Amino acid sequence: MSYASCVPVMIVITILMAQVNLGTSQAGCNPLMLEPCLHFITDNIAPAPDSECCNDIRGQKACLCGYVKNPAYGSFLRLPGAKKVAQACSVTIPDPNTCT
């Protein structure tokens, strides 16, 4: 991973660590569980379906609506790489305007 792609990943990790409980009132929701997906999202590459990223995002599937509504995470989940990760992992990133 190049230095240029490490910087956004470190920023995201810092935000996630500072904001762990924002928008995650549902039991079991922990945005830090999505950390294995960050480099896939920022580098716009698909993980393997059996990867740690896919296992973790599927485990947080019920929380994704809260994450996309949260300003700290939503901008990252709207990146093109997030769609690629979601497709590879057979999950859907919900539309923040329609999810409940």
N, C-alpha and C positions, 0 to 999 in steps of 0.2 A: 504494500500500500504506500503510495507516495505521500510526501509531507503535505501536499495540498489537499489530499483527501483525508488525512488524519485530523486536520484542524476542525472541519465540520463535525467529525465524529466526536472529538473531545468536547466541543461545544454542546452537542446533543447530550452526551453523558452527563456533563455538568448540570444542564437544565433538568434532566430527568432526576438526578440525585437531589437537586434542590426542591423539586416540585412533586415528589413521590405521591403525596396524598391529594393533590389537587385533581378534582374530577374523577376520583376513583373511589367513590363511596361504596361501591358494590364489593362485597366480601371476596377476597381472592384477587382483586385487581391490583397489579403491581407493574407499572410501566417499565421498571427496570428489567423485567423478564423479556422485554423486546430488545435489549442491548445486543444479543447475538445477531440481530437483523440489521443493525445500523449500517454496517459497511456495505451490505447488499443494497440497502435503500440509497445510500449516498453515492455508491458506485454504479447504480442502475444495473445490477446483475441479479440473476435468479439463483436462489439457493437450491440445493438438492431437496426433494420432497421429504426425505428422511433426516434432514439436518436439524441441528439444535434450534436454529432459527424457526424452522417450520413447526417443530414440536412446541416451542414456546409460544409462537403466535396463535397456534390452534388452542393452546391452553388459556390464552387471554382473549379468545374470540368474543366472549360475552362482554368484555370490557372495551372493545374497540370503539363503540359508539361514544362512550365517555371520553376516550382519548382523542377522537377526531374533533369533539366539541371543545376540548381544552386547548387554549392558545399555545401552551407550552409544547404540545405534542402534535396538534392538528396540522401544522404547516409541514412537518416531516412526513406525516401519513398521506399528504396530498402530493408529495413528490412523485415523479414518474417511476422511480425505483420502488416505491411502496406498492404500486399496482403490480409491478413485475414480481415482487416478493409474494403478494397475496395470491396471484395466479399460480405461482409455483407451489405454494403451500395449500392450495384449494380452500382459501378463505376469501371473504369479501370485505374490503374496507368500506364501511357504511358512509353514506352521504350525511354530513353533519346537519343538513337542513331537514332531513326526513327521518333520522333515527331517533328512537325514544329511549 
